[in-house]
Amino acid sequence: MKHIVIIGNGVSGVTAARHIRKLSDHRVTIISAETKYFFSRTALMYVFMGHMKFENTQPYENWFWKKNRIDLVEGLVEFIDTEGCKVVLRNGTEILFDDLILATGSRPNKFGWPGQDLKGVQGMYSKQDLETLEENAKDCKRAVIVGGGLIGIEMAEMLHSRNIPVTFLVRETSFWNGVLPKEQSEMVNREILENHIDLRLSTNLQEIISDENGRAKAVLTDKGETIECSVVGLTAGVSPNIEFVKSSAIETNRGVLVNEFLETNIKNIYAIGDCAEQHQAIDQRRPIEAVWYTGRMMGETVARTICGNRKAYKPGHWFNSAKFIDIEYQTYGWVWAQPKENESRFYWEDATGKKSILLNYDTKTREFIGINTFGIRLRHERFDAWLNEKASVEKVLVHLKDANFDPEFFKSYEAAIIKKFNQENNTSLKVKAKSWKRIFLNA
């Protein structure tokens, strides 16, 4: 029986532990300095907003770990002895391993801004960040959020929910326009502004100004403007949390370097989730994928390898989801901020500006490449099937209702969607009747 040690108790590490237990009787130990028990990181914002308690973010009861013989160790790993096959905690405890899985996640980026370490300045990633924000938000008259990504808009919504005025500094000319096409990026801009959040595009942080007690009292922008505030959220992306790994023999770049089997250069040491970096990017994915879904898949994959069924990480078609205040976002396949040379697009938006569909397809072959939806919930398995079969954009469009969670949406909008596509493409498509039997069986 081997001893498997996992550093990190996020979705990647816990998924690996669960699947190792399903597949074997190996001893499993999870080490975490953040919390003893696994919780859903994406739910932290709802704790702050009062929609749930922290204990409701824990998918498993506390007895789950003992029942499934998964040992939990609270502590911070300071060093990995690859030759001695042991990890050393800050308190001096040494833990021997046969296999080691690095699942240490991410940490917020800091770019050397003057004042970035003042009181009242923080990121929003960990449970400790949530606790810090609870304290910092007391008597806060204004907050400034720096960075136009998903964590930034979540933090802005969190503070806004407590009626704290928020100024949002985004260096890009439009929110998340390095990822979203122009029309949908502008939709997010409108949603932010309609919620009375002070969105400042094309604006960079220059300095965080301190008061006499070492606390943030204002920020200075590159426009020469001083904005008074007592909370500054630094949400300009994340980086792999691997500082302690760099003193070991494990090869790193931005993340811990792994092959397609999630193996590092050291035998029996693996890396998964946000901290892992592929030597060779898979398909059109990035070498580092800081995404909940891919972390879960990596955890299951590495468990199979450790338990004797060596398995390559094959994540399949890209998909992701997020929420921009009150607008849900989903993406399947590939949709870039700008179309590639061989790509064409179809865009539809409803009159309210709250719902939209963007289909990406090959100009010559008409093959469906990807879709972005705003304000519309779609079924993952349907798009997976269409991408696998290389369906045409026309097939996807006329059967789009088969992928939709909300039949009432298409009763209202399907004619308008098809009409717009026909006008732009000189076609005469008609909506296909929905196969309710098939949809209910797939639900």
VOPAGU-2260 file (C-alpha; in pm, 1 decimal, decimal comma):
REM VOPAGU-2260
SITE   aa  ch    i         X         Y         Z
SITE  MET   A    0       0,0       0,0       0,0
SITE  LYS   A    1     142,9     335,3    -108,4
SITE  HIS   A    2     117,3     666,8      73,2
SITE  ILE   A    3     -18,9     936,8    -158,1
SITE  VAL   A    4      35,6    1292,7     -34,1
SITE  ILE   A    5    -160,3    1577,2    -193,2
SITE  ILE   A    6     -62,2    1940,4    -130,5
SITE  GLY   A    7    -374,3    2154,2    -168,7
SITE  ASN   A    8    -737,6    2085,7     -90,0
SITE  GLY   A    9    -906,5    2264,1    -378,8
SITE  VAL   A   10   -1117,6    2091,0    -640,9
SITE  SER   A   11    -811,9    1934,6    -812,7
SITE  GLY   A   12    -656,0    1780,8    -503,6
SITE  VAL   A   13    -982,6    1663,8    -349,6
SITE  THR   A   14   -1101,3    1509,6    -677,7
SITE  ALA   A   15    -770,9    1319,8    -699,3
SITE  ALA   A   16    -811,2    1198,5    -339,9
SITE  ARG   A   17   -1169,9    1084,2    -393,9
SITE  HIS   A   18   -1086,2     889,2    -708,5
SITE  ILE   A   19    -774,4     731,6    -555,9
SITE  ARG   A   20    -994,3     608,3    -274,2
SITE  LYS   A   21   -1250,3     471,2    -521,5
SITE  LEU   A   22    -979,7     286,6    -711,7
SITE  SER   A   23    -750,2     165,2    -432,7
SITE  ASP   A   24    -674,0     115,5     -64,9
SITE  HIS   A   25    -370,2     345,1     -77,4
SITE  ARG   A   26    -316,5     573,5     218,0
SITE  VAL   A   27    -416,0     928,7     121,0
SITE  THR   A   28    -313,8    1250,6     299,2
SITE  ILE   A   29    -421,6    1602,1     200,2
SITE  ILE   A   30    -219,4    1897,6     331,0
SITE  SER   A   31    -370,0    2246,3     331,3
SITE  ALA   A   32    -282,2    2573,3     502,8
SITE  GLU   A   33    -603,6    2745,9     393,6
SITE  THR   A   34    -880,5    2538,2     553,4
SITE  LYS   A   35    -909,7    2191,7     700,2
SITE  TYR   A   36   -1210,2    2097,7     489,2
SITE  PHE   A   37   -1269,7    2136,2     116,4
SITE  PHE   A   38   -1508,3    2412,5      12,9
SITE  SER   A   39   -1637,9    2556,4    -312,8
SITE  ARG   A   40   -1418,0    2855,1    -388,0
SITE  THR   A   41   -1664,3    2995,5    -641,4
SITE  ALA   A   42   -1924,5    3025,7    -363,8
SITE  LEU   A   43   -1722,2    3260,5    -141,2
SITE  MET   A   44   -1888,1    3565,9    -293,8
SITE  TYR   A   45   -2231,5    3437,5    -193,1
SITE  VAL   A   46   -2119,5    3401,4     167,7
SITE  PHE   A   47   -2017,9    3767,0     171,6
SITE  MET   A   48   -2344,9    3867,3       3,8
SITE  GLY   A   49   -2547,3    3680,3     265,5
SITE  HIS   A   50   -2695,2    3418,8      32,9
SITE  MET   A   51   -2538,1    3127,5     222,4
SITE  LYS   A   52   -2323,1    3043,6     522,2
SITE  PHE   A   53   -1966,3    2924,8     482,2
SITE  GLU   A   54   -2052,7    2572,5     599,7
SITE  ASN   A   55   -2295,2    2550,9     306,5
SITE  THR   A   56   -2000,5    2583,9      67,6
SITE  GLN   A   57   -1859,0    2250,1     187,9
SITE  PRO   A   58   -1985,9    1972,2     -43,8
SITE  TYR   A   59   -1903,3    1699,2     209,6
SITE  GLU   A   60   -1986,9    1657,9     575,7
SITE  ASN   A   61   -1689,9    1666,8     813,4
SITE  TRP   A   62   -1726,7    1293,9     882,2
SITE  PHE   A   63   -1680,7    1216,6     509,6
SITE  TRP   A   64   -1301,3    1230,5     529,4
SITE  LYS   A   65   -1258,7     988,1     817,0
SITE  LYS   A   66   -1516,7     749,0     673,3
SITE  ASN   A   67   -1328,2     743,3     342,9
SITE  ARG   A   68    -987,7     716,9     513,3
SITE  ILE   A   69    -854,8    1044,5     378,0
SITE  ASP   A   70    -623,4    1207,8     632,9
SITE  LEU   A   71    -632,5    1586,4     658,9
SITE  VAL   A   72    -327,9    1781,3     776,0
SITE  GLU   A   73    -341,5    2154,8     841,4
SITE  GLY   A   74      -7,4    2314,6     766,2
SITE  LEU   A   75     206,5    2507,8     521,9
SITE  VAL   A   76     460,4    2314,4     315,4
SITE  GLU   A   77     795,5    2491,6     307,1
SITE  PHE   A   78    1015,2    2237,8     126,9
SITE  ILE   A   79     992,3    1926,3     -87,3
SITE  ASP   A   80    1279,2    1680,1     -47,1
SITE  THR   A   81    1256,8    1491,5    -376,8
SITE  GLU   A   82    1544,9    1252,9    -294,0
SITE  GLY   A   83    1415,4    1169,9      52,6
SITE  CYS   A   84    1054,6    1157,7     -73,9
SITE  LYS   A   85     921,5    1382,5     199,5
SITE  VAL   A   86     761,2    1722,2     246,8
SITE  VAL   A   87     860,9    1951,6     531,8
SITE  LEU   A   88     601,1    2176,6     695,1
SITE  ARG   A   89     672,1    2516,6     845,8
SITE  ASN   A   90     632,1    2372,1    1196,0
SITE  GLY   A   91     907,3    2119,0    1121,2
SITE  THR   A   92     679,9    1819,3    1064,8
SITE  GLU   A   93     808,4    1580,9     797,3
SITE  ILE   A   94     566,0    1368,6     595,1
SITE  LEU   A   95     698,2    1082,7     380,7
SITE  PHE   A   96     532,7     998,7      49,5
SITE  ASP   A   97     545,4     734,5    -221,7
SITE  ASP   A   98     358,7     959,3    -468,2
SITE  LEU   A   99     317,9    1335,7    -438,7
SITE  ILE   A  100      51,1    1545,8    -609,3
SITE  LEU   A  101      97,2    1923,0    -625,0
SITE  ALA   A  102    -246,3    2088,8    -636,2
SITE  THR   A  103    -158,4    2423,6    -482,3
SITE  GLY   A  104    -379,0    2644,0    -700,0
SITE  SER   A  105    -320,3    3011,4    -769,0
SITE  ARG   A  106    -237,6    3332,8    -592,3
SITE  PRO   A  107    -336,9    3689,6    -690,1
SITE  ASN   A  108     -92,7    3883,4    -905,4
SITE  LYS   A  109      89,3    4186,0    -772,6
SITE  PHE   A  110     285,0    4407,3   -1007,7
SITE  GLY   A  111     495,1    4610,5    -768,2
SITE  TRP   A  112     251,4    4898,4    -729,8
SITE  PRO   A  113     360,1    5145,6    -461,2
SITE  GLY   A  114     139,7    5081,9    -158,4
SITE  GLN   A  115      24,7    4734,5    -263,8
SITE  ASP   A  116     100,2    4592,1      82,2
SITE  LEU   A  117     -91,1    4854,1     281,9
SITE  LYS   A  118    -376,7    4763,6     513,1
SITE  GLY   A  119    -706,3    4756,1     325,8
SITE  VAL   A  120    -538,7    4626,9       8,0
SITE  GLN   A  121    -617,6    4266,2     -81,2
SITE  GLY   A  122    -708,3    4007,8    -339,3
SITE  MET   A  123   -1015,0    3783,9    -335,3
SITE  TYR   A  124    -916,8    3421,2    -375,9
SITE  SER   A  125    -896,7    3238,1     -44,0
SITE  LYS   A  126   -1112,0    3195,2     265,3
SITE  GLN   A  127    -865,3    3420,1     444,0
SITE  ASP   A  128    -930,5    3685,2     177,2
SITE  LEU   A  129   -1302,5    3658,3     252,8
SITE  GLU   A  130   -1239,1    3708,1     623,9
SITE  THR   A  131   -1010,4    4003,1     550,1
SITE  LEU   A  132   -1272,4    4162,6     326,2
SITE  GLU   A  133   -1534,7    4126,8     600,1
SITE  GLU   A  134   -1308,3    4333,2     824,5
SITE  ASN   A  135   -1199,7    4581,5     557,6
SITE  ALA   A  136   -1557,1    4646,3     443,4
SITE  LYS   A  137   -1663,3    4777,9     784,7
SITE  ASP   A  138   -1732,1    5151,6     760,0
SITE  CYS   A  139   -1594,3    5153,9     403,2
SITE  LYS   A  140   -1711,0    5466,8     217,6
SITE  ARG   A  141   -1567,7    5365,0    -120,8
SITE  ALA   A  142   -1373,3    5076,1    -269,7
SITE  VAL   A  143   -1154,6    5061,0    -579,0
SITE  ILE   A  144   -1116,1    4736,2    -775,0
SITE  VAL   A  145    -813,6    4701,0   -1001,7
SITE  GLY   A  146    -825,8    4450,4   -1288,1
SITE  GLY   A  147   -1092,2    4363,8   -1541,0
SITE  GLY   A  148   -1130,6    3988,3   -1500,4
SITE  LEU   A  149   -1377,9    3748,2   -1345,3
SITE  ILE   A  150   -1251,2    3789,3    -988,6
SITE  GLY   A  151   -1266,6    4167,1   -1027,2
SITE  ILE   A  152   -1630,4    4175,6   -1131,3
SITE  GLU   A  153   -1720,0    3930,6    -853,4
SITE  MET   A  154   -1550,5    4149,4    -594,5
SITE  ALA   A  155   -1724,1    4459,1    -732,6
SITE  GLU   A  156   -2060,3    4282,7    -705,6
SITE  MET   A  157   -1982,0    4168,3    -351,4
SITE  LEU   A  158   -1908,1    4519,2    -228,4
SITE  HIS   A  159   -2195,9    4669,2    -426,8
SITE  SER   A  160   -2434,6    4424,9    -253,1
SITE  ARG   A  161   -2351,7    4604,4      74,8
SITE  ASN   A  162   -2418,2    4945,5     -79,5
SITE  ILE   A  163   -2049,7    5031,2     -84,5
SITE  PRO   A  164   -1971,3    5258,7    -382,5
SITE  VAL   A  165   -1722,4    5089,0    -615,3
SITE  THR   A  166   -1485,9    5232,5    -873,9
SITE  PHE   A  167   -1363,2    4968,3   -1116,8
SITE  LEU   A  168   -1030,9    5033,7   -1292,5
SITE  VAL   A  169    -989,9    4835,3   -1614,9
SITE  ARG   A  170    -680,9    4891,7   -1828,2
SITE  GLU   A  171    -846,7    4757,3   -2145,1
SITE  THR   A  172   -1072,1    4968,7   -2368,0
SITE  SER   A  173   -1364,2    4735,7   -2288,1
SITE  PHE   A  174   -1424,6    4477,8   -2016,6
SITE  TRP   A  175   -1250,4    4141,8   -2080,4
SITE  ASN   A  176   -1208,9    4229,0   -2447,4
SITE  GLY   A  177    -906,0    4003,7   -2473,5
SITE  VAL   A  178   -1146,0    3711,7   -2432,1
SITE  LEU   A  179   -1490,9    3830,5   -2536,1
SITE  PRO   A  180   -1597,0    3949,1   -2880,9
SITE  LYS   A  181   -1671,5    4320,8   -2904,0
SITE  GLU   A  182   -2050,1    4294,2   -2881,4
SITE  GLN   A  183   -2048,7    4079,4   -2569,4
SITE  SER   A  184   -1773,0    4277,1   -2400,5
SITE  GLU   A  185   -1985,6    4587,7   -2446,8
SITE  MET   A  186   -2283,8    4401,9   -2300,2
SITE  VAL   A  187   -2082,2    4346,6   -1981,0
SITE  ASN   A  188   -1983,5    4716,3   -1976,6
SITE  ARG   A  189   -2352,9    4808,6   -1979,3
SITE  GLU   A  190   -2436,4    4559,0   -1704,8
SITE  ILE   A  191   -2164,6    4702,0   -1480,3
SITE  LEU   A  192   -2276,9    5060,8   -1536,7
SITE  GLU   A  193   -2646,2    4978,2   -1495,4
SITE  ASN   A  194   -2562,4    4845,0   -1149,7
SITE  HIS   A  195   -2417,1    5185,4   -1060,1
SITE  ILE   A  196   -2057,7    5065,6   -1050,1
SITE  ASP   A  197   -1816,9    5338,8   -1160,4
SITE  LEU   A  198   -1641,0    5167,1   -1452,0
SITE  ARG   A  199   -1319,8    5338,9   -1566,7
SITE  LEU   A  200   -1194,4    5185,2   -1890,8
SITE  SER   A  201    -844,0    5242,7   -2030,5
SITE  THR   A  202    -732,4    5331,8   -1678,6
SITE  ASN   A  203    -432,2    5196,3   -1488,7
SITE  LEU   A  204    -336,6    5204,5   -1122,9
SITE  GLN   A  205     -26,7    5409,8   -1053,7
SITE  GLU   A  206      -6,3    5415,8    -675,1
SITE  ILE   A  207    -198,5    5333,9    -358,0
SITE  ILE   A  208    -169,6    5620,9    -111,9
SITE  SER   A  209    -132,5    5557,9     260,2
SITE  ASP   A  210    -276,6    5738,6     557,0
SITE  GLU   A  211     -79,3    5799,3     877,0
SITE  ASN   A  212    -165,4    5450,4    1006,1
SITE  GLY   A  213     -38,3    5254,3     707,9
SITE  ARG   A  214    -384,6    5202,8     561,1
SITE  ALA   A  215    -496,4    5278,5     207,3
SITE  LYS   A  216    -676,8    5611,9     182,4
SITE  ALA   A  217    -675,7    5670,8    -195,3
SITE  VAL   A  218    -544,8    5552,0    -530,9
SITE  LEU   A  219    -372,7    5749,6    -801,4
SITE  THR   A  220    -450,4    5655,9   -1163,7
SITE  ASP   A  221    -247,8    5709,5   -1477,5
SITE  LYS   A  222    -499,9    5978,9   -1570,5
SITE  GLY   A  223    -364,4    6186,3   -1280,7
SITE  GLU   A  224    -683,7    6136,6   -1081,9
SITE  THR   A  225    -689,3    6067,1    -708,2
SITE  ILE   A  226    -980,4    5850,3    -588,5
SITE  GLU   A  227   -1039,5    5832,5    -214,4
SITE  CYS   A  228   -1108,0    5481,7     -81,4
SITE  SER   A  229   -1036,6    5257,5     217,4
SITE  VAL   A  230   -1052,9    4921,9      35,4
SITE  VAL   A  231    -846,5    4836,8    -272,9
SITE  GLY   A  232    -910,7    4505,2    -446,3
SITE  LEU   A  233    -616,2    4381,0    -651,7
SITE  THR   A  234    -771,0    4139,5    -901,3
SITE  ALA   A  235    -536,1    4165,9   -1198,1
SITE  GLY   A  236    -530,1    3792,9   -1262,3
SITE  VAL   A  237    -365,6    3503,7   -1080,3
SITE  SER   A  238     -41,9    3305,3   -1106,6
SITE  PRO   A  239      47,0    2948,2   -1004,6
SITE  ASN   A  240     112,3    2921,6    -631,7
SITE  ILE   A  241     450,4    2748,2    -653,0
SITE  GLU   A  242     709,9    2962,3    -472,9
SITE  PHE   A  243     801,5    2681,1    -230,3
SITE  VAL   A  244     844,9    2437,2    -522,5
SITE  LYS   A  245    1118,6    2645,9    -682,7
SITE  SER   A  246    1373,2    2548,6    -417,1
SITE  SER   A  247    1330,4    2179,5    -504,7
SITE  ALA   A  248    1450,7    1971,9    -800,5
SITE  ILE   A  249    1107,9    1992,5    -963,3
SITE  GLU   A  250    1116,4    2182,6   -1293,3
SITE  THR   A  251     906,6    2497,8   -1310,9
SITE  ASN   A  252     833,1    2779,3   -1550,6
SITE  ARG   A  253     532,3    2996,0   -1467,7
SITE  GLY   A  254     382,9    2677,7   -1325,9
SITE  VAL   A  255     506,4    2328,4   -1240,0
SITE  LEU   A  256     598,6    2172,9   -1573,8
SITE  VAL   A  257     416,6    1849,1   -1658,5
SITE  ASN   A  258     376,7    1617,6   -1955,0
SITE  GLU   A  259      47,8    1489,1   -2096,4
SITE  PHE   A  260      24,5    1243,2   -1805,7
SITE  LEU   A  261      56,8    1531,4   -1555,2
SITE  GLU   A  262     397,7    1394,5   -1449,7
SITE  THR   A  263     680,0    1627,2   -1347,5
SITE  ASN   A  264    1046,9    1561,8   -1417,9
SITE  ILE   A  265    1068,9    1372,9   -1085,8
SITE  LYS   A  266     933,3    1019,5   -1080,3
SITE  ASN   A  267     611,5     979,8    -877,8
SITE  ILE   A  268     555,9    1356,0    -844,8
SITE  TYR   A  269     261,7    1509,6   -1032,4
SITE  ALA   A  270     102,4    1853,1   -1066,5
SITE  ILE   A  271    -262,9    1930,3   -1141,2
SITE  GLY   A  272    -498,7    2224,6   -1155,9
SITE  ASP   A  273    -401,6    2591,3   -1159,4
SITE  CYS   A  274     -40,2    2524,9   -1061,1
SITE  ALA   A  275      32,8    2284,6   -1350,7
SITE  GLU   A  276     183,1    2399,2   -1681,5
SITE  GLN   A  277     185,4    2172,2   -1984,5
SITE  HIS   A  278     516,8    2144,5   -2170,6
SITE  GLN   A  279     307,8    2141,2   -2486,4
SITE  ALA   A  280     -31,1    2311,7   -2486,3
SITE  ILE   A  281    -319,1    2080,0   -2575,3
SITE  ASP   A  282    -497,7    2174,9   -2897,5
SITE  GLN   A  283    -563,5    2548,9   -2875,4
SITE  ARG   A  284    -570,0    2561,2   -2496,2
SITE  ARG   A  285    -325,8    2758,9   -2286,7
SITE  PRO   A  286     -41,7    2572,8   -2110,3
SITE  ILE   A  287    -189,7    2681,9   -1774,5
SITE  GLU   A  288    -563,4    2638,1   -1728,6
SITE  ALA   A  289    -687,8    2812,3   -1414,4
SITE  VAL   A  290   -1039,5    2677,8   -1455,1
SITE  TRP   A  291   -1252,8    2477,6   -1210,2
SITE  TYR   A  292   -1365,9    2223,6   -1469,3
SITE  THR   A  293   -1019,3    2138,8   -1594,7
SITE  GLY   A  294    -886,1    2108,5   -1239,7
SITE  ARG   A  295   -1151,3    1849,6   -1165,7
SITE  MET   A  296   -1066,3    1655,0   -1481,8
SITE  MET   A  297    -694,9    1660,1   -1400,1
SITE  GLY   A  298    -768,4    1523,8   -1052,8
SITE  GLU   A  299    -956,4    1226,5   -1190,3
SITE  THR   A  300    -693,3    1165,8   -1458,6
SITE  VAL   A  301    -395,2    1160,7   -1222,6
SITE  ALA   A  302    -580,5     928,3    -984,3
SITE  ARG   A  303    -613,7     668,5   -1258,2
SITE  THR   A  304    -241,0     688,2   -1337,2
SITE  ILE   A  305    -140,1     653,6    -971,7
SITE  CYS   A  306    -372,7     355,5    -932,8
SITE  GLY   A  307    -211,3     161,8   -1218,2
SITE  ASN   A  308    -401,3     275,8   -1527,0
SITE  ARG   A  309    -166,3     535,5   -1676,8
SITE  LYS   A  310    -388,2     787,1   -1847,5
SITE  ALA   A  311    -313,5    1099,0   -2052,8
SITE  TYR   A  312    -497,2    1418,9   -1973,9
SITE  LYS   A  313    -745,6    1472,3   -2257,7
SITE  PRO   A  314    -986,9    1747,3   -2158,4
SITE  GLY   A  315   -1191,0    1736,3   -2479,1
SITE  HIS   A  316   -1370,4    2041,2   -2614,1
SITE  TRP   A  317   -1322,1    2368,9   -2434,4
SITE  PHE   A  318   -1608,7    2492,8   -2220,0
SITE  ASN   A  319   -1648,7    2740,3   -1938,8
SITE  SER   A  320   -1910,9    2944,9   -1757,9
SITE  ALA   A  321   -1923,4    3257,6   -1545,7
SITE  LYS   A  322   -2160,5    3524,6   -1425,1
SITE  PHE   A  323   -2135,7    3896,5   -1488,9
SITE  ILE   A  324   -2354,9    4032,5   -1208,6
SITE  ASP   A  325   -2700,0    3925,6   -1338,1
SITE  ILE   A  326   -2596,7    3788,5   -1678,4
SITE  GLU   A  327   -2486,7    3425,3   -1706,9
SITE  TYR   A  328   -2217,0    3340,3   -1960,6
SITE  GLN   A  329   -2136,4    3008,2   -2123,1
SITE  THR   A  330   -1889,0    2914,5   -2392,7
SITE  TYR   A  331   -1841,1    2588,7   -2584,0
SITE  GLY   A  332   -1572,4    2518,9   -2842,0
SITE  TRP   A  333   -1362,5    2811,4   -2961,8
SITE  VAL   A  334   -1476,3    3172,4   -2976,6
SITE  TRP   A  335   -1197,1    3428,6   -2981,7
SITE  ALA   A  336   -1207,8    3800,5   -2915,4
SITE  GLN   A  337   -1128,6    3843,2   -3285,3
SITE  PRO   A  338   -1222,6    3585,7   -3551,8
SITE  LYS   A  339    -940,2    3404,6   -3726,8
SITE  GLU   A  340    -886,5    3431,2   -4102,5
SITE  ASN   A  341   -1097,8    3124,1   -4180,1
SITE  GLU   A  342   -1380,5    3206,9   -3939,6
SITE  SER   A  343   -1717,1    3378,1   -3972,2
SITE  ARG   A  344   -1964,7    3474,2   -3704,3
SITE  PHE   A  345   -2334,5    3511,9   -3646,0
SITE  TYR   A  346   -2447,1    3740,1   -3365,6
SITE  TRP   A  347   -2795,0    3790,2   -3226,3
SITE  GLU   A  348   -2895,8    4005,8   -2931,3
SITE  ASP   A  349   -3241,5    4062,2   -2787,9
SITE  ALA   A  350   -3395,5    4408,4   -2758,7
SITE  THR   A  351   -3321,4    4435,8   -2386,5
SITE  GLY   A  352   -2948,2    4385,4   -2438,9
SITE  LYS   A  353   -2948,3    4111,7   -2172,7
SITE  LYS   A  354   -2941,5    3800,3   -2392,1
SITE  SER   A  355   -2718,0    3716,1   -2686,6
SITE  ILE   A  356   -2580,9    3431,5   -2895,8
SITE  LEU   A  357   -2257,0    3437,5   -3092,8
SITE  LEU   A  358   -2187,9    3140,2   -3322,3
SITE  ASN   A  359   -1839,3    3090,0   -3466,2
SITE  TYR   A  360   -1796,5    2872,7   -3778,0
SITE  ASP   A  361   -1563,0    2793,0   -4065,5
SITE  THR   A  362   -1627,0    3027,0   -4356,9
SITE  LYS   A  363   -1570,3    2764,4   -4627,2
SITE  THR   A  364   -1686,4    2436,2   -4474,9
SITE  ARG   A  365   -1960,9    2591,0   -4253,6
SITE  GLU   A  366   -1840,0    2368,4   -3967,5
SITE  PHE   A  367   -1952,2    2485,4   -3623,4
SITE  ILE   A  368   -1647,7    2590,0   -3415,7
SITE  GLY   A  369   -1792,2    2742,4   -3101,5
SITE  ILE   A  370   -2061,2    2946,0   -2928,5
SITE  ASN   A  371   -2085,5    3214,6   -2660,7
SITE  THR   A  372   -2417,7    3274,9   -2489,9
SITE  PHE   A  373   -2517,9    3552,6   -2251,3
SITE  GLY   A  374   -2832,6    3519,7   -2041,3
SITE  ILE   A  375   -2916,2    3177,8   -2188,9
SITE  ARG   A  376   -2841,1    2842,4   -2026,5
SITE  LEU   A  377   -2746,7    2561,9   -2265,0
SITE  ARG   A  378   -2676,2    2190,7   -2229,6
SITE  HIS   A  379   -2310,6    2089,0   -2236,7
SITE  GLU   A  380   -2370,4    1738,8   -2376,7
SITE  ARG   A  381   -2552,5    1872,5   -2684,9
SITE  PHE   A  382   -2265,3    2100,0   -2785,4
SITE  ASP   A  383   -2012,2    1829,0   -2712,5
SITE  ALA   A  384   -2198,0    1606,6   -2958,0
SITE  TRP   A  385   -2217,7    1875,0   -3227,6
SITE  LEU   A  386   -1847,1    1951,1   -3193,6
SITE  ASN   A  387   -1761,0    1579,9   -3210,0
SITE  GLU   A  388   -1963,8    1525,4   -3525,4
SITE  LYS   A  389   -1837,0    1850,8   -3682,7
SITE  ALA   A  390   -2194,0    1967,6   -3736,3
SITE  SER   A  391   -2265,3    2262,0   -3964,1
SITE  VAL   A  392   -2358,1    2599,2   -3821,5
SITE  GLU   A  393   -2696,3    2560,8   -3991,1
SITE  LYS   A  394   -2766,0    2233,4   -3809,9
SITE  VAL   A  395   -2669,6    2383,3   -3476,1
SITE  LEU   A  396   -2886,0    2687,3   -3533,6
SITE  VAL   A  397   -3206,5    2508,3   -3636,5
SITE  HIS   A  398   -3168,1    2258,5   -3349,9
SITE  LEU   A  399   -3050,9    2512,4   -3093,0
SITE  LYS   A  400   -3365,6    2470,9   -2888,2
SITE  ASP   A  401   -3263,7    2108,0   -2823,6
SITE  ALA   A  402   -2973,7    2239,7   -2617,7
SITE  ASN   A  403   -3172,8    2494,7   -2421,6
SITE  PHE   A  404   -3282,4    2464,6   -2059,6
SITE  ASP   A  405   -3562,8    2716,1   -2107,3
SITE  PRO   A  406   -3819,3    2627,1   -2378,1
SITE  GLU   A  407   -4000,7    2956,7   -2315,8
SITE  PHE   A  408   -3696,5    3145,4   -2438,1
SITE  PHE   A  409   -3715,4    2992,0   -2783,3
SITE  LYS   A  410   -4091,0    3035,8   -2810,0
SITE  SER   A  411   -4018,8    3407,9   -2784,6
SITE  TYR   A  412   -3698,4    3440,6   -2984,6
SITE  GLU   A  413   -3640,1    3149,5   -3221,5
SITE  ALA   A  414   -3812,9    3314,2   -3518,4
SITE  ALA   A  415   -3609,9    3631,7   -3474,3
SITE  ILE   A  416   -3281,5    3439,1   -3447,9
SITE  ILE   A  417   -3346,2    3237,2   -3762,8
SITE  LYS   A  418   -3474,6    3541,0   -3952,1
SITE  LYS   A  419   -3158,0    3738,2   -3876,5
SITE  PHE   A  420   -2933,3    3449,3   -3983,2
SITE  ASN   A  421   -3127,7    3403,0   -4307,6
SITE  GLN   A  422   -3102,4    3773,7   -4388,9
SITE  GLU   A  423   -2728,2    3783,5   -4328,6
SITE  ASN   A  424   -2648,4    3456,1   -4508,8
SITE  ASN   A  425   -2908,0    3449,1   -4787,2
SITE  THR   A  426   -3050,6    3120,5   -4655,7
SITE  SER   A  427   -3400,6    2995,3   -4584,1
SITE  LEU   A  428   -3358,1    2795,7   -4265,6
SITE  LYS   A  429   -3660,5    2688,4   -4066,4
SITE  VAL   A  430   -3671,3    2590,2   -3701,5
SITE  LYS   A  431   -3696,7    2215,2   -3648,2
SITE  ALA   A  432   -3959,5    2079,5   -3414,3
SITE  LYS   A  433   -3814,5    1991,6   -3077,3
SITE  SER   A  434   -3772,6    1625,2   -2993,3
SITE  TRP   A  435   -3911,4    1633,0   -2639,1
SITE  LYS   A  436   -3858,2    1259,9   -2590,3
SITE  ARG   A  437   -3489,0    1291,4   -2668,6
SITE  ILE   A  438   -3446,6    1599,3   -2450,3
SITE  PHE   A  439   -3615,1    1441,7   -2148,8
SITE  LEU   A  440   -3402,1    1127,5   -2184,5
SITE  ASN   A  441   -3085,5    1340,1   -2196,1
SITE  ALA   A  442   -3186,3    1569,2   -1911,2
